[in-house]
Structure formats: structure tokens, C-alpha cells
């Protein structure tokens, strides 16, 4: 199925497009609750003090774009019933604990412009996104105020070193909660 936005058609994803992820995460507090244990490195991120959500999310996408050869990205919007999912009448795919996501094949520009706020704040980023080659995965779970990522060691290092991102590297069995945040 395709949907139209910005004067062009966009492909809506199916269960086949997330089969590599579905059922591969664990239950608990570790980063593998959001990111399957298939990557070389993991991190969590949250806007550092004094950095706007917009600057933070732009820096995240800039680092991901630098690390990724040109290819489509899959953007996933969790349908909570209370947040913008960009394509409200599109079919969904089920991930994690059976949560419905609208999944659309697009790219970094759309990741930064399509949405008008999410459950973590005012920024536009999707709740879940990854490139077609599955070289990294960014995911923010329904009840988390932060975002998790799995990818190459070089990508996690770049996100950690960028002062606008300040990602915190974690091991696959470590608690994903960033310092200074609490669980609700």
C-alpha cells in the first residue's frame, strides 16, 4: 500500500519489513527491551541540559546520515491514540508487546519534518526508525522519556562524542535509563 504526502507516494511497511526485529527483543529494563541483541554497540540518548529538542534530534539524524550510505529509511510511528502518527488511516504492524506502528519507507528529511510532536516532547522524530540495510535501529518505547539505539561501534562513538546528542553507551544487559531520569 502507498500513501501520499508532500506531492509524492510513500510505501507503507508490512510485517515482512520488520520481521528482522519482531520477537527479537527481551522483557525487562535493559536496552535489549527496545533494541534486539544483534548490534555491535548500544546507547541511550536524551537531550542534554541546555540543548533544545530540535537541535538534539537534528544532531542525531545528522550523525546517522553521515554513518549510512544513501538508502531508504523506515520510519515507525507508534499509535498511542494521543500522538501524531503522520498517516492515521494507514495499516499498522505489531511490534514489542503488540503495539501498533505505522511504518513508512522514507528518509532522514521526513524523519525530521513529518511529525508535529511525540510522546517524548515537541520534536518530530519517529518512535522507531532504521535504514533499509538494518545497520542500526533507533527506538523509543511507549513509556520511556529517552531513546535507545543499536548500531556499529563507530556510530555509537560518534553519537557519544557529539555534545548535542551526548549518547550514553551501554552494554546489552545494562539498564537503559539515562542518568538523571527516573521511570514513571
Secondary structure, 3 states (H helix, E strand, C coil): CEEEECCEEEEECCHHHHCCCCCCCCCCCEHHHCCCCCCCEEEEECCCCCCCHHHHHHHHHHHHHHHCCCCCEEEEEECCCCCCCCCCCCCCEEECCCEEEEEEEECHHHHHHCCCCECCECCCCCCEEEECCCCCEEECCCCCCCEEEEECHHHHHHHHHCCCCCCEEECCCCECCCCCCCCC
